[in-house]
Amino acid sequence: MNKKEEHPWIKFKKYPHIGFPLEHKDISKLEGYIMDENKIAKHSFLPFLHRTIFQRKFRANTKGLLNKSKKRTRIKVKPKAREIYFASHFDAQIYSYYSYLLSNKYNELLKTKSFNNAVVAYRKVEIEGKKNKHKCNVDFALETFQFIKDNKDKELTVIVADITRFFDELDHKILKQKWTQVWNNDTSLPKDHYNVFKSLVNMRYVNEDLLFRNYKNQIWVKTRTENDPKTTVFKQKSIKHKRFLKDNNAIAYCKRKDFYQNSLHLITKSTRTKGIPQGTALSATLANIYMLDFDQEVQDFIDSKDVKGYYQRYSDDLIIVVPRKQQEEAIKRLRALVDNKVNLEIHPDKTKVYHFQQKDGKYAGYEVDEETGEEKNKTLEYLGFEYDGQRALIKTAGYSKFNRSMKRAFKRASSLAINAESTDDKIHKSTLFKRFTYKGSKRRMIRNGKTKTYRYDWGNYLSYVKKANAAFREFNNGDQIKKQSRKSWGRFNQLMVKAIKKTEDCKKQKNKYL
């Protein structure tokens, strides 16, 4: 059996941490240690690496003037901060292994539950009739919209809710109970599971910025030797800024031994009494396990004879479809269950209510004020798509992010070309074409010569557009999603012309002073 079939939980990553990344030659070591319950029961976990990721957010300027397209201009609002924690490379494999074990138990349990099809995140849900092909957010959004469309003879209410600070607010007592229930339905966790549990709830971490500052003059990088380009070596190098780590192929801030000798003072012990770190392979599985009782209660309500609605949960995003007369009861029950069953919260601002009904001779969906029922000029948004009762499209925010990434990439490419120290002072077009055009949108298996590696080049954002369009073509009765991307090629070419001109002008200016 090959490694992929025998150990689906082994997933090698390359991000810099404390200690070097693992490689395929380490598989036997991983087997002997991680699959030994006694060793995991006594294992000492390295601290997590903590990073705060800020997500830019834009909102319509309701008080501003309309633009030429008769739309509101958008203003930048306070960015959303996400606290991410990266486990060391060895510890990450432990979390992955226990996630694999628990996922199998959880999925077996779900086969006996009425909400088996409602929980869709962090699970491999096989596409019917397609072996080893699994559903993604595209398929889950389509299923939801299809239910609404199939019931367009009724007046429906769609409730979309987002649980506030989901991972950060998980109750440790409930988590331990559900973990025990899924694993062995006993009164306590085995010693190895309990040690893994403690590493998450009694978390220790190191701020990534502080660690970089401590070791920025001696970061470990992987590089090729001068005399033999096929041979790679590890060496220490000074790196000016954290954003240049990837460019320099950084693999570690320091060795594990060096960290314990010189940097124990950087470790922070979490004082939180709730929550688990977001970022480990196990976190997502535990989040699903945690919601077991909640999912059952919601599904029971949805399946009741007075409702006969629809329920789907994608991690902390919930969507419920009920007859209009059940709207008030559904919202009330949803918030009560989140509060009482799982000790979490759904903030009113995070709850959106939509009405779907026949309007002006066509089936239409739009957001309404929960209290007054006043109609808003917004359509249903779920899992990156929007649906107005007539057609489903990719949210414009997705294209905005794609365009911003394209602009940054061209800016970076021209900067590297202008400041190149070598003779190669031209923009590397092939990379840009691969990332932002149809030329790089094809999904390909990466090969090492003629040998399969079981790794894939997943394409680019346009691959996702292509997949979404294929999935929704029948639903939309056309290629409306594909048409959304028709301007991307023109934008790409405009940026390419500007970048080339900027590079050539700067080079000419430099040559004047030589």
KEVO-68622 format. One line per 2 residues: number of its first residue (from 1); their letters; for each residue x, y, z of N, C-alpha, C. Coordinates in steps of 0.1 Angstrom, whole numbers. Example, Ala and Ser with C-alpha at 12.3 -4.5 7.8 and 13.67 -1.06 7.14 Angstrom:
// KEVO-68622
1> as> 132 -57 78 123 -45 78 132 -33 78; 128 -22 71 137 -11 71 129 0 79
This chain:
// KEVO-68622
1> mn> 8 -12 0 0 0 0 9 12 0; 5 23 -7 12 35 -7 9 43 5
3> kk> 17 54 8 15 62 20 2 68 20; -4 73 9 -16 80 8 -28 71 13
5> ee> -27 58 9 -38 49 13 -36 44 27; -24 42 32 -22 37 45 -23 48 56
7> hp> -19 60 53 -19 70 63 -25 83 58; -38 84 56 -44 96 51 -43 108 61
9> wi> -39 105 73 -37 116 83 -24 123 82; -14 117 75 -1 124 74 -2 135 63
11> kf> 0 147 68 0 159 58 12 168 62; 21 168 53 33 176 55 31 190 51
13> kk> 36 199 59 35 214 57 49 220 57; 50 232 52 64 238 51 65 251 59
15> yp> 55 255 66 56 268 73 67 268 83; 74 280 85 85 280 95 79 280 109
17> hi> 85 272 118 81 270 132 93 268 140; 91 263 152 102 258 161 106 244 156
19> gf> 117 242 151 121 229 146 119 228 131; 126 218 125 125 217 110 112 209 106
21> pl> 107 212 94 96 204 88 99 189 87; 88 181 87 90 167 85 90 164 70
23> eh> 96 152 67 97 148 53 92 133 52; 92 128 40 87 115 38 95 104 45
25> kd> 108 107 47 117 98 54 113 96 68; 105 105 74 102 105 88 89 97 91
27> is> 83 91 80 70 84 82 71 73 92; 82 65 92 83 54 101 84 59 116
29> kl> 91 70 117 92 76 130 78 81 135; 70 87 126 57 91 130 48 79 134
31> eg> 49 68 126 41 56 129 44 51 143; 57 50 146 61 44 158 57 52 170
33> yi> 57 65 169 54 74 180 40 77 181; 34 83 171 20 89 172 10 78 174
35> md> 12 66 168 2 55 169 4 47 182; 13 52 191 15 45 204 8 53 214
37> en> -3 48 220 -11 55 229 -3 59 242; 6 51 246 13 54 258 23 66 256
39> ki> 28 67 244 37 78 242 30 91 241; 18 91 234 10 103 233 5 107 247
41> ak> 2 98 256 -3 101 269 7 109 277; 20 107 274 31 114 281 38 125 272
43> hs> 33 127 260 39 137 251 39 151 256; 50 158 254 51 172 258 49 180 245
45> fl> 38 188 244 36 196 232 43 209 232; 49 212 220 56 225 219 45 236 219
47> pf> 49 248 222 39 259 222 34 262 207; 22 267 206 17 271 193 24 284 189
49> lh> 23 286 176 28 299 170 15 307 168; 15 319 174 2 327 173 4 338 163
51> rt> -6 339 154 -6 350 144 -20 356 143; -21 369 142 -34 376 140 -35 380 125
53> if> -46 375 119 -49 378 105 -60 388 104; -57 399 97 -68 409 96 -74 408 82
55> qr> -87 407 82 -95 406 69 -101 419 66; -98 425 55 -103 437 51 -118 436 48
57> kf> -126 446 53 -140 446 51 -145 459 45; -154 458 36 -160 470 29 -175 469 31
59> ra> -181 481 33 -196 482 34 -201 493 25; -213 492 21 -219 503 13 -220 516 21
61> nt> -217 527 15 -218 540 21 -232 545 19; -241 542 29 -255 545 27 -258 560 27
63> kg> -248 568 32 -250 582 33 -244 589 21; -236 582 13 -229 588 2 -237 589 -11
65> ll> -231 595 -21 -237 596 -34 -236 584 -42; -245 582 -51 -244 570 -60 -233 572 -70
67> nk> -227 561 -75 -217 562 -85 -224 562 -99; -215 561 -109 -221 561 -123 -230 550 -126
69> sk> -228 538 -119 -236 527 -121 -249 527 -112; -251 538 -106 -263 540 -97 -262 531 -85
71> kr> -249 528 -81 -247 520 -69 -240 528 -58; -242 524 -46 -235 531 -35 -220 528 -35
73> tr> -212 538 -32 -198 536 -31 -195 528 -18; -184 521 -18 -180 513 -7 -169 519 2
75> ik> -171 518 15 -161 524 24 -154 513 32; -142 515 36 -135 505 44 -139 506 58
77> vk> -142 495 65 -146 496 79 -135 488 87; -136 488 100 -126 482 108 -124 467 104
79> pk> -112 463 101 -109 449 97 -112 439 108; -116 427 103 -120 417 113 -107 409 116
81> ar> -104 407 129 -92 400 133 -95 386 136; -87 377 131 -88 363 133 -75 358 140
83> ei> -77 351 152 -65 346 159 -62 332 155; -51 330 148 -48 317 143 -36 311 150
85> yf> -36 298 153 -25 292 161 -20 280 153; -7 280 150 0 269 142 7 260 152
87> as> 4 247 151 11 237 159 25 234 153; 35 230 161 47 226 155 45 214 145
89> hf> 55 211 137 52 201 126 49 187 132; 56 184 142 54 170 148 40 170 155
91> da> 37 181 163 24 181 170 13 182 160; 15 188 149 4 189 139 0 176 134
93> qi> 10 166 133 7 153 128 -1 145 139; 2 148 152 -6 142 163 -21 147 162
95> ys> -23 160 160 -36 165 159 -44 159 147; -36 158 136 -42 152 124 -46 138 126
97> yy> -38 130 133 -41 116 136 -53 115 144; -54 123 155 -66 122 164 -78 127 157
99> sy> -77 137 148 -88 142 140 -93 130 131; -84 123 125 -87 112 117 -95 101 124
101> ll> -90 98 136 -97 88 145 -111 92 149; -112 105 154 -125 110 158 -135 112 147
103> sn> -130 116 135 -138 118 124 -145 105 119; -138 95 120 -143 82 116 -155 78 126
105> ky> -152 80 139 -162 77 149 -174 86 147; -172 98 145 -183 108 144 -191 105 131
107> ne> -185 102 120 -193 99 108 -201 86 109; -195 76 117 -203 64 119 -215 67 128
109> ll> -213 76 138 -224 80 147 -235 87 139; -231 96 130 -240 104 122 -249 96 113
111> kt> -245 84 109 -253 75 100 -265 71 108; -265 72 121 -277 68 129 -286 80 132
113> ks> -282 92 128 -288 104 132 -296 110 120; -307 117 123 -316 123 113 -309 135 106
115> fn> -299 141 113 -293 153 107 -280 150 100; -278 137 96 -266 133 89 -263 142 77
117> na> -273 146 69 -270 154 57 -270 169 60; -273 173 72 -274 187 75 -260 193 79
119> vv> -251 185 85 -238 189 89 -228 187 77; -223 197 71 -216 196 59 -201 200 59
121> ay> -197 208 69 -183 213 70 -174 203 76; -162 203 71 -151 195 76 -154 180 75
123> rk> -162 176 65 -165 162 63 -164 159 48; -160 146 46 -160 142 32 -173 136 28
125> ve> -181 144 22 -195 139 17 -194 136 3; -195 123 0 -193 118 -14 -204 122 -23
127> ie> -200 126 -35 -210 130 -45 -217 117 -50; -230 116 -50 -237 104 -54 -233 100 -68
129> gk> -229 87 -69 -226 81 -82 -211 84 -87; -204 91 -78 -190 95 -82 -181 91 -71
131> kn> -174 79 -72 -165 74 -62 -153 83 -60; -150 85 -47 -139 94 -43 -140 108 -47
133> kh> -152 113 -51 -154 127 -55 -163 132 -44; -158 143 -38 -166 148 -26 -171 162 -28
135> kc> -182 165 -21 -189 178 -23 -181 189 -16; -183 201 -21 -177 213 -15 -188 224 -13
137> nv> -184 236 -9 -194 247 -6 -203 249 -18; -198 247 -31 -206 249 -43 -218 240 -42
139> df> -215 227 -39 -226 217 -39 -236 220 -28; -231 224 -16 -240 226 -5 -248 239 -7
141> al> -243 249 -13 -251 261 -16 -262 257 -27; -258 249 -37 -268 245 -47 -279 237 -41
143> et> -276 228 -32 -286 220 -25 -296 229 -18; -291 239 -11 -299 248 -3 -309 256 -12
145> fq> -303 262 -23 -311 270 -32 -321 261 -40; -317 249 -42 -326 240 -49 -339 237 -41
147> fi> -337 236 -28 -348 233 -19 -358 245 -20; -352 257 -19 -360 269 -20 -368 270 -34
149> kd> -361 267 -44 -367 267 -58 -378 257 -59; -375 245 -53 -385 234 -54 -398 237 -47
151> nk> -397 247 -38 -409 250 -30 -414 265 -33; -412 269 -45 -416 283 -48 -431 285 -49
153> dk> -439 274 -47 -453 276 -46 -457 281 -32; -448 281 -23 -450 285 -9 -444 298 -6
155> el> -448 305 5 -441 317 10 -432 312 21; -419 314 18 -408 308 27 -401 319 34
157> tv> -396 316 46 -386 324 53 -373 317 54; -363 323 50 -349 318 51 -342 326 62
159> iv> -336 318 72 -329 324 83 -314 320 82; -305 330 81 -291 327 80 -285 333 93
161> ad> -278 325 100 -272 330 113 -257 326 114; -250 333 121 -236 331 123 -233 331 138
163> it> -228 320 144 -225 319 158 -213 328 161; -215 336 171 -204 346 175 -192 339 181
165> rf> -180 343 176 -167 338 181 -168 323 184; -171 315 174 -174 301 176 -163 293 183
167> fd> -151 292 177 -140 285 183 -136 290 196; -136 304 197 -131 310 209 -140 308 221
169> el> -153 304 219 -162 303 230 -167 289 234; -161 279 228 -165 265 231 -163 262 246
171> dh> -173 257 252 -173 254 266 -165 241 268; -154 241 276 -145 230 278 -152 218 284
173> ki> -162 220 293 -169 209 299 -177 201 289; -185 209 281 -193 203 270 -184 196 260
175> lk> -173 202 256 -164 196 246 -159 183 251; -155 182 263 -150 169 269 -161 159 269
177> qk> -173 163 273 -184 153 273 -187 147 259; -187 156 250 -191 152 236 -179 143 230
179> wt> -167 147 233 -155 140 228 -156 126 234; -159 124 247 -160 111 254 -171 103 248
181> qv> -183 110 245 -194 103 240 -191 97 226; -185 105 217 -182 100 204 -171 89 204
183> wn> -161 90 213 -150 81 212 -154 67 218; -159 67 230 -162 54 236 -175 54 245
185> nd> -182 65 245 -195 66 252 -193 62 267; -181 65 272 -177 62 286 -178 74 295
187> ts> -174 73 307 -174 85 316 -162 93 315; -151 88 309 -139 96 309 -131 93 296
189> lp> -122 102 293 -113 100 281 -102 91 284; -97 83 274 -84 76 276 -73 86 279
191> kd> -62 81 285 -51 90 289 -45 98 277; -44 91 265 -38 97 254 -47 108 248
193> hy> -60 106 248 -70 116 243 -70 127 253; -69 124 266 -70 135 276 -58 144 275
195> nv> -46 139 272 -34 147 270 -35 156 258; -41 151 247 -44 159 235 -54 170 239
197> fk> -64 167 246 -75 176 250 -68 187 258; -60 184 268 -53 194 277 -45 203 269
199> sl> -38 198 258 -29 207 250 -37 218 243; -50 216 241 -59 225 234 -65 235 244
201> vn> -70 230 255 -77 239 264 -68 246 274; -56 240 277 -46 247 285 -35 252 276
203> mr> -38 259 266 -29 262 255 -17 271 259; -5 268 253 6 276 255 10 281 241
205> yv> 15 293 239 18 298 226 29 309 226; 35 311 215 45 321 213 40 331 202
207> ne> 41 344 204 37 353 194 48 353 182; 43 351 170 51 350 159 61 362 157
209> dl> 56 374 159 64 386 157 76 386 167; 73 382 179 84 381 189 94 371 186
211> lf> 90 359 181 99 348 177 107 353 166; 101 359 156 109 364 144 120 374 149
213> rn> 116 384 157 125 394 162 137 387 169; 135 377 176 145 370 184 155 363 175
215> yk> 150 358 163 158 349 155 160 355 140; 157 367 138 157 372 124 171 372 118
217> nq> 181 372 126 195 372 120 200 358 118; 192 348 122 197 334 120 185 325 117
219> iw> 177 329 107 166 321 103 171 309 95; 165 297 97 169 286 89 162 286 76
221> vk> 169 284 65 163 284 51 168 272 44; 160 268 34 164 256 25 169 262 12
223> tr> 181 259 8 186 265 -4 194 254 -12; 197 257 -25 204 248 -33 219 251 -32
225> te> 227 241 -34 242 243 -34 247 249 -47; 257 256 -46 262 263 -58 267 254 -69
227> nd> 274 243 -65 281 234 -74 271 223 -79; 260 221 -71 251 210 -75 237 215 -72
229> pk> 230 221 -82 217 227 -80 206 217 -76; 209 204 -78 199 194 -75 199 191 -60
231> tt> 210 194 -53 212 192 -39 208 204 -31; 200 201 -20 195 212 -12 202 210 2
233> vf> 204 222 8 210 222 22 202 232 31; 203 230 44 198 239 54 209 248 59
235> kq> 206 261 59 216 270 64 209 282 71; 216 289 79 210 301 86 213 314 79
237> ks> 203 323 79 204 335 71 196 346 78; 201 358 76 195 370 81 183 374 72
239> ik> 171 377 77 160 381 69 154 394 76; 153 404 68 149 418 73 135 418 78
241> hk> 126 412 71 112 414 75 104 400 74; 94 399 82 87 386 82 80 383 69
243> rf> 77 394 61 70 391 49 79 385 38; 92 385 41 102 379 31 106 365 35
245> lk> 99 359 45 102 345 49 100 335 37; 88 337 30 85 328 20 94 329 8
247> dn> 98 342 5 107 344 -7 120 337 -5; 125 337 8 138 331 11 137 316 15
249> na> 125 310 13 123 296 15 126 292 30; 122 301 39 124 298 53 117 286 58
251> ia> 124 277 66 118 265 70 116 264 86; 124 273 93 123 272 108 129 285 113
253> yc> 124 289 125 129 301 132 142 296 139; 141 285 145 152 279 153 150 264 155
255> kr> 161 258 160 159 244 163 152 243 177; 146 231 179 138 229 191 148 231 203
257> kd> 160 225 202 169 226 214 173 240 217; 175 248 206 179 263 208 167 270 215
259> fy> 155 267 211 144 274 217 143 271 232; 144 259 236 143 255 250 155 261 258
261> qn> 166 263 252 178 268 259 177 284 260; 172 290 250 173 305 250 159 313 250
263> sl> 148 306 247 136 314 245 124 310 252; 125 303 264 114 299 272 106 311 277
265> hl> 113 323 278 106 335 283 95 340 273; 96 335 260 86 340 250 73 333 251
267> it> 72 322 259 60 314 260 50 321 269; 37 321 263 26 327 271 16 315 273
269> ks> 11 314 286 1 304 289 -13 311 288; -22 305 280 -35 311 279 -43 311 292
271> tr> -50 322 295 -58 322 307 -72 321 304; -76 318 292 -90 316 288 -96 304 294
273> tk> -108 305 298 -116 294 304 -125 287 293; -125 293 282 -133 288 271 -125 288 258
275> gi> -129 280 248 -124 280 235 -112 271 232; -110 268 220 -98 260 215 -91 268 204
277> pq> -79 265 201 -72 273 190 -77 269 177; -79 280 169 -84 278 155 -71 276 146
279> gt> -70 265 139 -59 263 130 -53 249 130; -57 241 140 -52 227 140 -62 219 132
281> al> -57 207 128 -65 198 121 -76 192 129; -74 192 142 -84 186 152 -95 196 155
283> sa> -92 209 154 -102 219 159 -115 218 151; -114 216 138 -127 215 130 -135 203 134
285> tl> -129 192 136 -136 180 139 -143 182 153; -136 188 162 -141 190 176 -153 199 175
287> an> -152 209 166 -164 219 165 -176 212 161; -175 202 152 -187 194 148 -192 185 159
289> iy> -183 179 166 -187 170 177 -194 178 188; -189 190 190 -195 199 201 -209 202 198
291> ml> -213 202 186 -227 207 182 -237 195 181; -233 183 185 -242 171 183 -256 174 188
293> df> -258 178 201 -271 179 207 -279 191 200; -272 201 196 -278 213 190 -284 208 176
295> dq> -275 201 168 -280 197 155 -292 188 156; -292 179 166 -304 170 167 -317 178 170
297> ev> -316 188 179 -327 195 183 -333 204 171; -324 210 164 -328 218 152 -334 209 142
299> qd> -328 198 139 -334 189 129 -348 184 133; -349 181 146 -363 176 151 -373 187 148
301> fi> -370 199 151 -379 210 148 -382 211 133; -372 211 125 -374 212 111 -382 201 105
303> ds> -381 189 111 -388 177 106 -402 176 111; -406 184 121 -419 183 127 -430 186 116
305> kd> -442 181 118 -452 181 107 -457 195 104; -456 204 113 -460 218 111 -449 226 103
307> vk> -437 221 102 -427 228 96 -423 222 82; -417 210 83 -412 203 71 -403 213 63
309> gy> -393 218 70 -384 227 63 -370 221 59; -360 230 61 -347 226 56 -337 232 66
311> yq> -326 224 69 -316 228 78 -302 224 73; -293 233 73 -279 230 70 -270 238 78
313> ry> -259 232 83 -249 239 91 -235 237 85; -228 248 82 -215 248 76 -206 254 87
315> sd> -200 246 96 -193 252 107 -202 261 116; -198 274 117 -206 283 125 -217 290 117
317> dl> -218 287 104 -229 293 96 -241 284 95; -252 289 99 -265 281 99 -275 287 89
319> ii> -282 278 82 -293 283 74 -305 274 76; -317 280 78 -329 273 81 -340 279 71
321> vv> -347 270 65 -358 274 56 -371 268 62; -381 277 65 -393 273 71 -405 281 64
323> pr> -417 275 66 -429 283 61 -430 296 68; -435 306 61 -436 320 67 -442 320 81
325> kq> -452 312 83 -459 313 96 -451 308 107; -440 301 104 -431 295 114 -419 304 117
327> qe> -418 316 111 -407 324 112 -403 328 126; -413 333 133 -410 338 147 -406 327 156
329> ea> -413 315 155 -409 304 163 -395 298 160; -392 298 147 -379 293 143 -367 302 148
331> ik> -369 315 147 -358 324 152 -357 322 168; -368 322 174 -368 321 189 -362 308 193
333> rl> -365 297 187 -360 284 191 -345 283 187; -341 288 176 -327 288 172 -318 295 183
335> ra> -322 307 187 -314 314 196 -314 307 210; -325 302 214 -326 295 227 -317 282 227
337> lv> -317 275 216 -309 263 215 -294 266 216; -290 276 209 -276 280 209 -272 284 223
339> dn> -280 291 230 -277 296 243 -277 284 253; -288 276 253 -290 266 263 -282 253 261
341> kv> -282 248 248 -276 235 245 -261 236 244; -255 247 238 -241 247 236 -234 259 242
343> nl> -242 267 250 -236 278 257 -228 288 248; -234 290 236 -228 300 227 -239 311 225
345> ei> -236 319 215 -245 331 212 -246 334 197; -259 337 193 -261 342 179 -265 356 181
347> hp> -256 365 177 -259 380 179 -270 384 169; -280 392 173 -291 397 164 -285 403 151
349> dk> -273 410 152 -267 416 140 -262 405 130; -260 393 136 -255 382 127 -266 373 122
351> tk> -278 377 124 -290 370 119 -296 377 108; -297 371 97 -304 377 85 -316 369 81
353> vy> -327 376 79 -340 370 75 -344 374 61; -347 364 53 -351 366 39 -365 360 36
355> hf> -372 367 28 -385 362 23 -385 358 9; -390 347 6 -391 342 -8 -406 340 -11
357> qq> -410 346 -22 -425 345 -26 -427 350 -40; -439 348 -45 -442 354 -58 -444 369 -57
359> kd> -437 376 -65 -438 391 -64 -437 397 -79; -447 405 -82 -448 411 -95 -446 401 -107
361> gk> -453 389 -105 -453 379 -115 -441 370 -116; -431 372 -106 -420 363 -106 -416 359 -92
363> ya> -409 348 -91 -404 343 -77 -392 352 -73; -393 358 -62 -382 367 -57 -379 365 -43
365> gy> -366 367 -39 -361 366 -26 -354 379 -22; -356 384 -10 -350 396 -5 -349 396 10
367> ev> -340 404 15 -338 405 29 -349 414 35; -354 411 47 -363 419 54 -358 422 68
369> de> -363 433 74 -360 436 88 -367 426 97; -360 420 106 -366 409 115 -378 414 123
371> et> -377 426 128 -388 432 136 -399 437 128; -396 445 118 -407 452 111 -412 446 98
373> ge> -403 437 93 -407 431 80 -404 440 68; -398 451 71 -395 461 60 -385 455 50
375> ek> -388 456 37 -380 450 27 -367 458 25; -356 451 23 -342 457 21 -338 453 7
377> nk> -329 461 1 -325 458 -12 -313 449 -12; -314 437 -6 -304 427 -5 -310 413 -8
379> tl> -302 405 -14 -306 391 -17 -299 381 -8; -304 369 -8 -298 359 1 -284 356 -2
381> ey> -275 356 8 -261 353 6 -258 341 15; -251 331 9 -248 319 17 -236 312 10
383> lg> -226 309 18 -214 301 13 -208 307 1; -207 320 0 -200 327 -11 -209 329 -23
385> fe> -222 326 -22 -231 328 -34 -243 336 -29; -249 342 -39 -261 350 -37 -273 345 -46
387> yd> -285 345 -41 -296 339 -48 -308 349 -46; -314 353 -57 -325 362 -57 -339 356 -61
389> gq> -339 343 -62 -351 336 -66 -351 333 -81; -343 339 -88 -342 337 -103 -329 330 -107
391> ra> -318 335 -101 -305 329 -105 -296 330 -93; -286 321 -93 -275 321 -83 -262 326 -89
393> li> -255 335 -82 -242 340 -87 -232 340 -76; -219 340 -79 -209 342 -70 -209 356 -64
395> kt> -207 357 -51 -208 370 -45 -197 379 -51; -200 392 -53 -191 401 -59 -178 403 -50
397> ag> -180 400 -37 -168 402 -28 -157 392 -32; -161 381 -38 -151 371 -42 -143 376 -54
399> ys> -149 383 -63 -142 389 -74 -134 401 -70; -139 408 -60 -131 420 -55 -118 415 -49
401> kf> -119 404 -41 -107 399 -35 -97 394 -46; -102 387 -56 -94 382 -67 -87 394 -74
403> nr> -94 405 -77 -88 416 -84 -78 423 -75; -80 424 -62 -70 430 -53 -57 421 -53
405> sm> -59 408 -53 -47 399 -53 -40 401 -66; -47 403 -77 -40 405 -90 -32 417 -90
407> kr> -38 428 -85 -31 441 -84 -18 440 -76; -19 433 -64 -7 432 -56 3 424 -62
409> af> -1 413 -70 9 404 -76 17 412 -87; 10 420 -95 16 428 -105 26 439 -99
411> kr> 21 445 -88 30 455 -82 42 448 -77; 41 436 -71 53 429 -66 62 425 -77
413> as> 56 420 -88 64 415 -99 72 426 -106; 66 438 -107 73 449 -113 84 454 -103
415> sl> 81 454 -90 91 458 -80 103 449 -81; 101 436 -81 112 426 -82 120 428 -95
417> ai> 113 431 -106 121 433 -119 129 445 -118; 123 456 -112 131 469 -112 143 468 -103
419> na> 141 461 -92 152 460 -82 161 447 -83; 159 440 -94 167 428 -96 182 431 -96
421> es> 189 423 -89 204 424 -89 210 416 -100; 203 406 -105 208 398 -115 205 404 -129
423> td> 209 397 -139 206 403 -153 192 400 -157; 185 391 -150 171 389 -153 162 400 -147
425> dk> 160 410 -155 153 422 -150 139 423 -157; 134 412 -161 120 413 -168 110 407 -159
427> ih> 97 411 -161 86 405 -153 84 391 -156; 83 382 -146 81 368 -148 66 366 -151
429> ks> 63 366 -164 49 366 -169 42 352 -166; 50 341 -167 44 328 -166 37 326 -153
431> tl> 43 331 -142 37 329 -129 23 337 -128; 23 349 -134 11 357 -134 0 351 -142
433> fk> 4 346 -154 -6 339 -163 -12 327 -155; -3 320 -148 -8 308 -141 -17 311 -130
435> rf> -15 322 -123 -23 325 -111 -36 332 -115; -36 340 -126 -48 349 -128 -55 347 -141
437> ty> -52 337 -149 -59 335 -162 -63 321 -164; -71 319 -174 -76 305 -177 -64 296 -180
439> kg> -52 301 -184 -41 292 -187 -36 285 -175; -39 290 -163 -35 282 -151 -47 276 -143
441> sk> -58 276 -150 -70 271 -143 -73 256 -143; -65 249 -150 -67 235 -151 -60 228 -140
443> rr> -68 219 -133 -63 211 -122 -54 200 -127; -41 199 -122 -32 189 -126 -26 182 -115
445> mi> -24 169 -116 -16 161 -106 -1 164 -108; 6 167 -98 20 170 -98 28 157 -99
447> rn> 37 156 -108 45 144 -110 59 147 -107; 66 137 -102 81 137 -100 87 128 -111
449> gk> 89 134 -123 92 126 -135 80 119 -139; 80 105 -139 69 97 -143 61 92 -131
451> tk> 66 96 -119 60 91 -106 49 100 -101; 38 94 -98 27 102 -92 31 106 -78
453> ty> 27 118 -74 31 123 -61 18 125 -52; 7 123 -57 -6 125 -50 -8 139 -45
455> ry> 0 148 -51 -2 163 -48 -8 169 -61; -16 180 -59 -22 186 -71 -19 201 -72
457> dw> -18 205 -84 -18 219 -87 -33 222 -88; -39 229 -78 -53 231 -77 -59 242 -87
459> gn> -50 248 -95 -55 258 -104 -55 271 -98; -65 280 -101 -66 293 -95 -81 297 -93
461> yl> -83 309 -91 -97 313 -87 -107 310 -99; -102 311 -111 -110 309 -123 -114 294 -124
463> sy> -106 285 -118 -109 271 -117 -122 270 -109; -122 277 -98 -134 277 -89 -146 283 -96
465> vk> -145 293 -104 -156 299 -112 -161 289 -122; -151 282 -128 -155 272 -138 -163 260 -132
467> ka> -159 256 -120 -165 245 -113 -179 250 -108; -180 262 -103 -193 267 -99 -203 268 -110
469> na> -198 273 -122 -207 275 -133 -212 261 -138; -204 251 -138 -208 238 -142 -219 232 -133
471> af> -217 235 -120 -226 230 -110 -240 237 -111; -240 250 -114 -252 258 -114 -258 260 -128
473> re> -252 254 -138 -256 257 -152 -271 253 -153; -275 241 -149 -289 236 -151 -298 245 -142
475> fn> -293 247 -129 -302 255 -120 -304 269 -126; -294 276 -132 -295 289 -137 -301 289 -151
477> ng> -302 277 -157 -306 276 -171 -297 285 -180; -284 284 -177 -274 292 -185 -261 293 -178
479> dq> -251 301 -184 -238 303 -179 -236 316 -172; -246 320 -164 -245 333 -158 -233 335 -149
481> ik> -228 324 -142 -217 325 -133 -204 327 -142; -203 320 -153 -191 322 -162 -191 336 -167
483> kq> -202 342 -170 -203 355 -176 -198 366 -165; -198 362 -152 -193 371 -142 -178 374 -144
485> sr> -171 364 -149 -156 365 -150 -151 371 -163; -161 375 -172 -156 379 -185 -147 391 -185
487> ks> -147 400 -175 -139 412 -175 -125 409 -169; -123 397 -164 -110 394 -157 -98 394 -167
489> wg> -100 389 -179 -89 389 -189 -85 403 -193; -95 412 -195 -92 426 -198 -84 433 -187
491> rf> -88 430 -174 -81 436 -163 -67 431 -162; -65 418 -165 -52 412 -164 -43 419 -175
493> nq> -48 421 -187 -39 427 -197 -36 441 -195; -46 449 -189 -43 463 -185 -32 463 -175
495> lm> -32 455 -165 -22 455 -155 -9 451 -160; -9 441 -170 4 437 -176 10 448 -184
497> vk> 3 455 -192 8 466 -200 14 477 -190; 7 480 -180 11 491 -170 24 486 -163
499> ai> 25 474 -159 36 468 -152 49 468 -161; 47 464 -174 58 464 -183 64 478 -185
501> kk> 54 487 -188 58 501 -190 66 507 -178; 60 504 -166 66 510 -154 81 504 -152
503> te> 82 491 -155 95 485 -154 105 491 -164; 101 492 -176 110 497 -186 114 512 -183
505> dc> 104 520 -179 107 534 -176 117 535 -164; 115 527 -154 124 527 -142 138 523 -146
507> kk> 139 513 -155 152 508 -159 160 519 -167; 152 526 -176 158 536 -184 163 547 -175
509> qk> 155 551 -165 159 561 -155 172 557 -148; 173 545 -144 185 540 -137 197 540 -146
511> nk> 195 537 -158 207 536 -168 213 550 -170; 205 560 -168 210 574 -171 221 578 -161
513> yl> 220 572 -149 229 575 -138 241 565 -137; 241 556 -147 252 546 -146 264 551 -154
